[in-house]
């Protein structure tokens, strides 16, 4: 494993005796090699904040997304066989907060402001979304064997129709994107009677790009329609998702009814019952594999972050070299900002980087580039 990291990142080899586990090896690589690079080039201003020990030690995370009343909280209850502290279930929009359900010594709910300052929890990066978001964020702890291996993130229902005009007091899409980067699996929940993808839901799904391998789609409450209707609904859902995801690959869709009630066999027929049981088994197997794949995903995410930091350092170094030493700095700075894509292409050709860095780097924003240029002036 160390050889893979060395070849992928170009880092010096660690002695086998100094690495007690793969996670400890990643910590050592980050602290000794990657973190100094990120601090020097202020990578945290463009991407996620600097990593801490809790980010490496955190349990695998599963995030649930969907419109209100699609069964996100009920799905967690179905897996835990009980409700978590502070959970509310109903046909109306009940979950109005981002709730992290994780293992604890006793049952309690911890407010968001407290969660983000605790060193043993990997949520300090959420401070960047402000106090308005932290008032809509909490952690629910309880004693449960499943939570010893997996942490769940329950989210507020995505808005649709007129409700979208009442803007949220925080960056909802930004928060979901932050959790997506931390998650090992992302479940998009759909209701047979709510297949429309609203503008906000579309923005949320688009923010998940780059994490396509984590996304799974769950068509919940499928026992509420007949077999013929279910076939048509499945086709309509695939068509809608194809337009939003904009990918030639077919996304995996699980069909079932994930609650404490037995499936309505009268409406689905014997074939529906067998289908629901197989689909539920497949989804549960996918969830069971998360802890086993967690280490591989940590290595994969670490390599992705190292590559992003390396490209960022190339870009900032190039922009700094283009700045004059004494006079005309403001004018040169504005010229660079106005022609960022051209500068990105120069760096790409010089270091043989993938073509996508222009779009990725441009999304960081011209103002961030300007601030970084000012801070790096010698």
N, C-alpha and C positions, 0 to 999 in steps of 0.2 A: 504493500500500500504506500509506503514511503517513497518507493521508486516511481510510482504513478504520480505522486504529488511533485516529486522533483522534476520529472520530465514535463509535466503540465505547467508548472510555475517557474521553472528555472531556478529553484532554490537549492541551497547547500544541503547535503545529506545529514540527517540527524543520526546519532548513535542509537542503535537498537535499545540499549539499556536505559536511555533517557526517556523513552516513550513507553509509558505503562499501558496506554490504550490509544486507539485511533483518535478519540476526542482530545485526550491530553496532547497528542502530537499536533492536532490542528491548533490547539491553544498556543503551543510553543511556537509554531510557524507564524501564527498571526501576531503574537506579541513581539517576536524578534525580527520578523521580516516585513510583514504586510502593514501592521499598524504604523510604524514610522513613515512609510511611504504615504499612507492616507493622511497622516497629520501634516506632513510637509506640503502636500498638494491640496489640502483641505477637501478631501474626497467626501467627507461627511456633509459638506454643504450642497453637494450635487446628488448624492445617493442617501442611503440609510446612515444613521449615526454610527459612531465607532462601536464595535462589538465589545461585550463584557463577558465575564465567565458564565453568567446566567444564560446568555444566548447560546453558549455551547452545551450547557448542562440541561437546557429545557427539554421537556418531553415532547414527542411528536404532536402536532397540532392539526385539528380538522375544523375547517370553517364552513358554516352553512349560510347560503345566500338565497334570497327569493323574495317574492312579494309577500304581503301580510296574509296570514291564514293559509299558508301552503304547507304547514306542518313541521316547521324547523324545530321549535321547542318540543313538540310532541315526538319528533324523531329522536331527540336526545333522551327524552323520558322513556321511549321505547327501548333504547339500548341500555339505559341505567336501571330500568324497571321501577323507577320512582322519579319524582320531580326534584330538581335542584333548588337550593334556597333562593327565594325571590322570583321563581318562575311563575308566569301567568299564561294560561291557555284559554283561548276563546275565539269565536268567529271574527271578532273585531281586531284591529291592530293592538296587540297587547304588549309585545316586547318593543320597548322604545329605547333600549340601550344596547350597546355592545357588551355582552356578558361572556366572560371567560370562565368556563366550568372546569375546575382542576382539583386535584387531590389535596386534602388537608387533614389535619389532626382532628378537627371537629367541623360542624356545620356552621357556616357564617358567610356573610356578604361583606366584601371590602370595597369601599368607595374608590373611584378611579384615581383621585389625587394621591391616595395612600399607596395604591398599587404601583404607580409609576416611580415612586421614590424608594421602593424596596429593592435592595441589592440582590435578593434571591429570586426575583421575578424578571423575566426578559421583556419588560414593557416600558422601559425608560424612554425609548424613542418616541412614544406617543405624546410626550410633553410638547412636541413641536406643533401639535394640532390645537393647542390652547385650552383654556379653562372651560370654554363652552362645550368642547367635546368631552373633557374629563368628567363633567357633570352627567354625561350620558354613557359612562363607562364604569363597569364594576367587575369584580371577581367573586364568583361563588365557589366556595370550597366545601367539600364533603368527603366522607370516608367511603370509598368504593374501589373494588379491585380493578375495574376497567380504567378508572382515572389514574391509576398508578402507572399506566403505560401510554395513555392518550389524553390530551387536553382538547376540549371542544370550545368553539367560539360561536355563540349564538348572536345573530345580528338583527337589527330592526328590519321590519318589512320594507322592501323597496317601494317607493311611491309610484303611483300611476294616476293618469287623468288630471283633474283639477288640483289634486293634492300636491302635484309637482310644483305648482306655482308658489306654494307656501314654502319658501326655501329653508333648508336646514340651517342651523346656526353654526355648523362646522362643515369641513370638507369631507362629505360622506365617501365620495369616490377615492379620495386620498387615503382615508383610513382603511377602506377595504383593500386597496392596493398594498398598504403596509402589512396588513395581516396576511395577504396572499403570499408575500415574499417569505413570511415566517412559517406558513402552513405547509404541511406535508400532503394534504388532500383538501380539495375544495368541492363541496357539494352544491350544485345549483338545483334548488327545489322548485317544482312546478305543480300546479293544481290543474286537473282536467278542465275546470271551468275558468281558469285564468291563464290562458296560453299567450295572451298578448304581452309583448316585450316593450315596456314603456321606455321613454327617453332616458330616464335615470337608470333603469336596469340595463339599457344598452351601453351607457357610459361605464357602468360598473363592470360589465362583461368585457368591454374593450380594454379596461384598465388591467385585466387579468392576462393580457398578452405577455408572452414570455414564461407563463406558468401553465401552458396548455397541457403538459403531461400530468398535472395535478387535478385537472377538472373532470368531474363526473356529474352527470345529469340524473336527477331522480324525479320521475313522474309519480308523485304521491297521490293517495286517495283514488287510485285507479279502479277500486271496486265500486265506486259510485256511478259508473257508467257501464253499459253493456259491452259485449265482446266486439260487435260491429262498430260501435261508437269509439271504443278504445283503439281499434285499428286506424280509424280516421284521425283521431286525436294524436296518435303517435306520429303519423305522417305529417300532420300540420306542425307539430313541435319540431320535428327534424328540419322542415322547410324554414321555419322561423329562425332556428339556431344557425342554419347554414348561412343565412344572410348576415347575421350579426358576427359570428365567429370568423367568417370569411376565410375558410380553410377547406381544401379538397378532402381532407380526412373526415371520416364519420365519427362523431363524438359518441361515447358510450352512454346509453340511456338505460337506467334501471327502472323497471315498472313494478309497482307494488302498493301496499297500503300499510304504512309503518305507524301503527298505533296499538293500543292495548286491546282493541276490539277485534274479533275474528273477521276475516274478509267476508263480504256480502256475496256468498256463493250464488244466491238466487239471480243476481244480475250478471255475474261474470261466467257462470257455468263451470263444469268440471275442468275444462281447459284453462280457464282463468285461474283457478285455484292452483293447479300444477305450475302454471307460468309464474304466479306470485311467489310460490315457495322456492322455485329455482332462482328467480331474480333476487329474492331476499338473501338466499345462500351466497350468491355471487357477490353481492354488496358486502355482506358480513365478512366474506373471505378477503375482500379488498381492504376492509378495515383491519382485519387481523394481521395482514401483511405489513401494515404501516410500521409497527415497532421493529420488525426485522429489516425493513428497508431504510429505517431512519438514519443509520450510520452512513450508508451509501449516499443518501440525499444530502447529509451534512457535508460530505466530501465534495459532492457535485456543486452545492451552493457556495462552498468555500472557493472552489476553482473558478466559478462564475464571477465571484466578487473580486478575486485576484486579477482575473483578466480585465474586468471593468476598471479596476484601480490602475492597472498598467496602461491601458489606453488613455485614461484620464491624465495620467502623468505625462504621457507623450504629448497630448494636446496642450496642456498648460505650459510645458517646457517650450514647445514651439511658439506659443503665443508670447511668452516672456522674451524669447530670443528676438522676436519681431519688434519689440518695444525699443525706442531710442534710449540711449544712456542718459542724456542730459536734458535736451529741450524737445518740445513738441510731443510730449507724452499723451496729453489729452486727445490731440488730433489723431495720433497714431492708434490710440485705443479705440476711438470711434470708427476709424477705418477698418480695424480688425473685426469689430462687432458687426459692421454693415456687410462684411464679406466672410462671415463665419464658415459657410458651407465650402467656399473655395479653400479656406485654411484647413478645414477638416480633410478635404480631399488631398491636399499636399501631404499631410501627416499619414493618411492612409497609404498613399503610394510610396512614401519614404520607408515606412516600417512594414509594408505588406500586410496591412490590417484588413479585416472583412469590410465589405462595402457598407454595411449597416451602421457604421459608427457616426455617420453624418446625422442621420435622423435621431439616433439615441442621444448624442451630445447636444444637438440643437434643442431637444426637449427640456434640457436643464435651464434654458432661459438666458437671454443676453445680459440681463442685470447681474446674474450670478457670475457669468464669465467676467464682466467688468470688475466686480468686487474682487474676484480672485486675482485678476491681473494687477489691481492696485495693491493687493496684499503681498504679491510676489515680487514687486519691484525692489531691486536692490539699492 
